Amino acid sequence: MTDAIDRYVARLADRLGAGQDTWRLLAETDGHLRDAQSALQAQGMDPAEAAELAVRRFGDPAAVAKARSPRRRAVGLLSGGWLVVSLGLVVIGLSGLVSWALEAIWGPAFLAGDVNGVTYTTARCADFLGFFPQAGSCAAAAAMHHSDEIVSERLAAGILGVVLLAAWLLVRRLRGAVPIAREDRRMLLVASAVAFLGVGLVGFGWGALSIVLDVVRGLAVAGVGVRLSDGAIALVAGVVALILLARFLRRGVSAPSSPSASSSSASPSGAPA
């Protein structure tokens, strides 16, 4: 059965985020509150009332969480930002794989062909045909050139994202999880959901509209594949971020079942060290 102290420590954990140093801080907080409760009980107070009074004297969980070292919060925010950037690059890499698939199925013109009516100088056409002499025309060579750039650049971003993610996981394994404050976690999830959904809606919507307009005008559909691939992957990532945000807001982060198990030390100053 939980009491006011258990509920307080759980709320503080929700504010601070996960991490080894956070659990030590929670253990110290729990130990201090239990000592305060015991002192009040020695004065004849009921255990439940003593727990409530100890919690009220300790301070609001939000204020206690914000009193953490600014450096610790900055490190947590840096860790969270690093993870978000890494996953964003991985998402770009996935869009490169989708672009490569679209090119293989419908050809370079569908993926990255120039908009109808675009022309190049003779010198520029010679450059394109120099890279792709088998193309047979300036437009086809230009589409192949653009497609190669699109796929290779996105795959390179994905590889960089995997490297950064591996580095993040390695540091986490060696040094333990870095606690990220609740408000910072919420901010990162909101920013990720908004960014991915915005890019996805604009990209996919623009690509779909371009197809409709080209078909209606009787023109060849060209250069829409990249917008469709980028938009589709971004939409998927945005939906995932939105689901994680909804789960976070609904459930939060629970404190460990027995915070005092990891450390029984208490802070003599009346607040966690």
Protein Blocks (a to p, Z undefined) as FASTA:
>chain_A
ZZfklmmmmmmmmmnopcfklmmmmmmmmmmmmmmmmmmmmnopafklmmmmmmmmnopf
klmmmmpcfklmmmmmmmmmmmmmmmmmmmmmmmmmmmmmmmmmnojklmmpccehiacd
fklmmmmmmmmmmnopaklmmmmmmmmmmmmmmmmmmmmmmmmmmmmmmmmmmnopaddd
fklmmmmmmmmmmmmmmmmmmmmmmmmmmmmmmmmnopacehklmmmmmmmmmmmmmmmm
mmmmmmmmmnopaddfblmlmoccdcfkopaZZ
